[in-house]
Amino acid sequence: MALRATRAKGKNDDTTPPAGQPQQQPPGDIADAAAATRRPRGDAAAAEASAQRLTRQEQARESARAGLPPSGDFPAVPLSTIANIAGHSLLMLLLPLGLYYAAVQGHLDPAFAPAFGAVRRENRPLLGGVLAVLAVNAVIVSFLIRAFREPVLGDSSPPSARKRD
């Protein structure tokens, strides 16, 4: 009955305005929030560029506080660190494979003969495997020692003034 009464009074249930007329704003706080978030289409690219500039500036400030070079400078990591990682990666690949191959082919027999006597042919793969595992462990220990001795980026104190525990 209430529905019939509103239609009888001439109220329109359709909320979309007729063609050519602007849509009415919702009342109160909703209208204010909608108006605040709306931007003209041309300003969207400018606003996005401004936001990207701000984030780049914030990143530059953060890296300066941490003692790092600005993000535009290349490389952000010292070359000695890159060389350390690259060198140990090559060692991790080549040293165990080389030792295994040399042991299986019998090239290491003269080195083991004085200490252990003659290495039998059927024991060469076992010897190569043991040497390969020892080589991997040696490379890992070597890398860790070099990594912990590397100076910290942004630390300007001399090595003698640093705490040693």
C-alpha positions in Angstrom: 0.0 0.0 0.0 2.8 2.4 0.8 4.2 1.8 -2.7 0.9 2.7 -4.3 0.7 5.9 -2.2 4.2 7.1 -3.4 3.3 6.4 -7.0 0.0 8.0 -6.7 1.7 11.2 -5.5 3.8 11.3 -8.6 7.2 10.3 -7.2 9.5 8.6 -9.6 11.2 5.3 -8.5 13.9 5.6 -11.1 17.1 7.2 -9.6 18.8 7.9 -13.0 18.2 11.3 -14.3 16.8 11.8 -17.8 19.3 12.3 -20.6 21.0 15.6 -20.7 20.5 16.4 -17.0 23.3 16.1 -14.4 23.1 13.5 -11.7 22.3 14.8 -8.3 24.9 14.5 -5.5 24.1 12.4 -2.5 23.4 14.5 0.6 25.8 15.1 3.5 29.2 13.6 4.1 29.0 11.2 1.1 28.8 14.1 -1.3 31.8 15.7 0.3 33.9 12.5 0.2 32.9 11.8 -3.4 33.9 15.4 -4.5 37.2 15.1 -2.7 38.2 11.9 -4.4 37.2 13.0 -7.9 39.9 14.5 -10.1 39.7 15.6 -13.7 41.0 13.0 -16.1 43.9 15.1 -17.3 45.3 15.4 -13.8 45.5 11.7 -13.2 48.9 11.3 -15.0 50.3 14.4 -13.3 49.2 13.1 -9.8 50.8 9.7 -10.5 54.1 11.3 -11.6 54.1 13.4 -8.5 53.5 10.4 -6.3 56.4 8.5 -8.0 58.7 11.5 -7.5 57.8 11.6 -3.8 58.6 7.9 -3.4 61.9 8.3 -5.2 62.8 11.2 -2.9 61.8 9.1 0.1 64.0 6.2 -1.1 66.9 8.5 -1.6 66.5 9.9 1.9 66.3 6.4 3.4 69.4 5.2 1.5 71.3 8.3 2.6 70.4 7.6 6.2 71.6 4.0 5.8 74.9 5.1 4.3 74.1 3.7 0.9 74.7 5.5 -2.4 71.6 6.9 -4.1 69.6 4.5 -6.1 70.6 6.1 -9.4 74.3 5.3 -8.8 75.5 1.9 -10.1 76.3 -0.4 -8.4 74.6 -0.1 -5.0 76.7 -3.0 -3.8 80.5 -2.6 -3.7 82.4 -4.3 -6.5 84.4 -6.2 -3.9 81.2 -7.9 -2.7 80.2 -8.8 -6.2 83.7 -10.2 -6.9 83.6 -12.2 -3.7 80.3 -13.8 -4.6 81.2 -14.5 -8.2 84.6 -16.0 -7.2 83.2 -18.3 -4.6 80.3 -19.3 -6.9 82.9 -20.4 -9.5 84.9 -22.2 -6.8 81.7 -24.0 -5.6 81.1 -25.3 -9.1 84.6 -26.1 -10.3 86.5 -27.3 -7.3 84.4 -30.3 -6.3 83.9 -31.4 -9.9 87.6 -31.0 -10.6 88.6 -33.0 -7.6 86.1 -35.7 -8.2 87.3 -36.0 -11.9 91.0 -36.0 -10.9 90.4 -38.7 -8.2 88.4 -41.0 -10.5 90.9 -40.7 -13.3 93.8 -41.5 -11.0 95.6 -38.1 -11.2 95.7 -37.8 -7.4 97.2 -41.2 -6.8 100.7 -39.9 -6.5 99.6 -37.4 -3.9 98.0 -40.1 -1.7 100.6 -42.8 -2.2 103.1 -41.6 0.4 100.5 -41.3 3.1 97.9 -44.0 2.4 99.8 -46.3 0.0 98.5 -47.2 -3.5 94.8 -46.3 -4.1 92.9 -49.2 -5.7 90.9 -48.5 -8.8 87.5 -49.4 -7.1 88.1 -46.9 -4.3 88.7 -43.9 -6.6 85.0 -42.8 -6.8 84.7 -43.0 -3.0 87.9 -40.9 -2.7 86.6 -38.4 -5.2 83.3 -38.1 -3.4 84.9 -37.5 -0.1 87.3 -34.9 -1.6 84.3 -33.1 -3.4 82.4 -32.9 -0.1 85.5 -31.5 1.7 86.0 -29.0 -1.1 82.4 -27.7 -0.8 82.8 -27.3 2.9 86.1 -25.5 2.5 84.6 -23.0 -0.1 81.6 -22.3 2.3 84.0 -21.6 5.2 86.2 -19.4 3.0 83.1 -17.4 1.8 81.9 -16.9 5.3 85.3 -15.7 6.5 85.6 -13.2 3.6 82.0 -12.0 4.0 82.4 -11.3 7.7 85.7 -9.5 7.2 84.2 -7.2 4.6 83.7 -3.6 5.8 80.1 -2.5 6.4 78.9 0.0 3.8 78.4 3.4 5.5 80.6 2.6 8.5 83.2 5.4 8.5 85.0 4.3 11.6 88.5 2.8 11.1 88.8 -1.0 11.5 90.9 -0.6 14.7 88.1 1.5 16.4 85.5 -1.2 15.8 84.5 -3.4 18.7 86.1 -6.8 18.6 84.3 -9.6 20.6 
